[in-house]
């Protein structure tokens, strides 16, 4: 299944909502990533129409991810060091950073790369599945193995982690956060995430 930027959002919504198995769900995810509009010129802002479409595309992409699990697993045991209100705000900011970084970056990378999708090793449970994607760029012949880790909840498959050549993104976040907190305490981590969020919001990819 190859769908590009011109794919109507209505069709993407249909694909996202009806995918019955993790491989098909991954195909729909890739197609939806490709629909994200990005700047062709850093100095030229996106049109309001493009920003509006991105808002709708972001909403579709949100349904593919279990952000509650992703953000909480990434912070791990460090949660006990946050005041309740501060933790809630941090997790919300971290989620938005992921969305504003991963959605446009993934869309741009997937649009240029050659892809091959296949189901990963069978799991012991029917509610979890891995789907491997081989990603090859045009610039060289090197391959990157991207593994989407899916879990079924209430009849819908959602991603709770992504691995690159076997390295878990969630674990990488957790390790980075641990080092930052050890050095700069939770206030330092909160500040870094908020700074990154402010930087990405300046890209102005979606309507406020």
C-alpha positions in Angstrom: 0.0 0.0 0.0 1.6 3.3 -1.1 -0.3 6.5 -0.4 1.2 10.0 -0.7 0.6 13.5 0.4 -2.4 13.8 -1.9 -4.4 11.1 -0.2 -7.7 12.5 1.1 -7.9 12.7 4.9 -11.3 10.9 4.7 -9.5 7.9 3.2 -6.8 8.0 5.8 -9.4 8.2 8.5 -11.0 5.1 7.0 -7.7 3.2 6.9 -6.8 4.2 10.4 -10.1 3.2 11.9 -10.7 -0.1 10.1 -7.2 -1.7 10.1 -7.8 -5.1 11.6 -4.3 -6.4 12.1 -0.9 -4.8 13.1 0.7 -4.9 9.7 -2.3 -3.2 8.0 -2.4 -0.8 10.9 1.3 0.0 10.3 0.6 0.6 6.6 -2.1 3.1 7.6 0.3 4.8 10.0 2.9 5.2 7.3 0.4 6.6 4.9 -0.8 9.1 7.5 2.7 10.2 8.4 3.2 11.0 4.7 0.2 13.2 4.7 1.9 15.7 7.2 2.7 19.0 5.5 6.2 20.3 6.1 7.9 23.5 5.1 9.8 23.4 1.8 11.5 26.6 2.7 12.4 27.4 6.3 11.6 31.0 5.8 8.2 30.5 4.2 5.4 29.6 6.6 2.8 27.0 5.8 -0.6 28.3 4.5 -3.5 28.3 6.9 -5.0 25.5 4.8 -1.9 23.3 5.2 -1.8 24.0 8.9 -5.5 23.1 9.2 -4.9 19.9 7.3 -2.0 19.1 9.6 -4.2 19.6 12.6 -6.6 16.9 11.2 -3.7 14.6 10.3 -2.1 15.0 13.8 -5.5 14.0 15.3 -5.5 10.8 13.1 -1.9 10.0 14.1 -2.7 10.4 17.8 -5.0 7.4 17.6 -2.1 5.2 16.6 -0.2 5.8 19.9 -0.7 4.9 23.5 0.7 8.2 24.7 -0.3 7.6 28.3 1.9 4.5 28.4 4.7 6.0 26.3 5.1 9.1 28.5 4.8 7.3 31.8 7.1 4.4 30.8 9.7 7.0 29.6 9.7 8.8 32.9 9.7 5.5 34.9 10.6 5.7 38.6 11.5 9.4 38.3 7.7 10.1 38.7 8.2 10.0 42.5 10.4 13.0 42.3 7.7 15.3 40.8 5.0 17.1 42.6 1.6 15.8 41.2 0.8 19.0 39.3 4.3 19.3 38.0 4.2 15.7 36.8 0.9 16.2 35.0 2.3 19.2 33.2 5.6 17.5 32.3 3.8 14.5 30.8 1.5 16.8 28.7 4.5 18.8 27.5 6.5 15.7 26.7 3.6 14.3 24.6 3.4 17.5 22.6 7.2 17.4 22.0 6.9 13.9 20.6 4.0 14.9 18.3 5.7 18.0 17.0 9.0 16.3 16.4 8.1 12.8 15.3 5.1 13.5 13.1 6.8 15.9 10.6 10.2 14.3 10.8 8.7 10.8 10.2 6.6 12.0 7.4 9.6 13.6 5.6 11.8 10.5 6.1 9.2 8.0 5.0 8.3 10.0 1.9 11.9 9.7 0.6 12.7 6.2 1.7 12.1 2.7 0.3 10.0 0.6 2.7 9.5 -3.0 3.4 7.0 -4.2 6.1 6.7 -7.6 7.7 5.2 -9.0 10.8 7.8 -9.6 13.6 8.2 -12.7 15.8 5.1 -14.1 17.2 4.3 -13.1 20.8 2.9 -15.3 23.6 -0.2 -13.1 23.8 -2.8 -12.2 21.2 -2.8 -8.6 22.5 0.8 -7.7 21.6 2.6 -7.7 18.3 5.7 -6.4 16.6 5.9 -5.2 13.0 9.3 -4.7 11.4 9.9 -2.0 8.8 13.1 -1.9 6.8 13.9 1.7 5.9 16.4 2.5 3.2 17.3 6.0 2.2 18.1 7.2 -1.3 21.5 8.6 -0.3 23.1 5.2 0.6 22.3 1.5 0.7 22.3 1.2 4.5 19.2 -0.2 6.1 17.5 0.8 9.4 15.2 -1.7 11.0 12.3 0.0 12.7 10.1 -2.1 14.9 6.7 -0.9 15.9 5.5 -2.5 19.2 1.7 -2.7 19.2 -0.7 -3.6 22.0 -4.4 -4.2 21.6 -6.7 -2.2 23.9 -10.4 -2.1 23.6 -10.3 -3.6 20.1 -7.7 -1.1 18.7 -4.0 -1.7 18.1 -1.8 1.2 19.5 1.9 1.7 19.6 3.6 1.7 23.0 7.2 1.8 21.9 9.3 2.0 18.7 12.8 0.4 18.3 15.5 1.4 15.9 17.9 -1.5 15.1 16.7 -3.2 18.3 17.2 -0.1 20.5 14.0 1.0 22.4 13.0 4.6 22.0 11.2 4.6 25.3 14.2 3.2 27.1 16.5 5.7 25.4 14.2 8.5 26.7 14.3 7.0 30.2 18.1 6.8 30.2 18.4 10.4 29.0 15.9 11.7 31.6 17.7 9.8 34.3 21.0 11.5 33.4 19.4 14.9 33.3 17.7 14.5 36.6 20.8 13.3 38.3 22.6 16.4 37.1 20.0 19.1 37.1 17.1 17.6 39.2 13.5 17.4 37.9 13.5 21.2 37.4 16.3 20.9 34.8 14.4 18.2 33.0 11.2 20.1 33.0 13.0 23.2 31.7 14.7 21.3 28.8 11.4 19.7 27.7 9.6 23.0 27.9 12.3 24.7 25.9 12.1 22.0 23.2 8.3 22.4 23.1 8.6 26.2 22.6 11.1 25.7 19.8 8.9 23.2 17.9 5.8 25.4 18.4 7.6 28.2 16.5 7.6 25.9 13.5 3.9 26.8 13.3 2.8 23.5 11.6 -0.7 23.4 13.0 -3.3 26.1 13.8 -3.4 27.1 17.5 
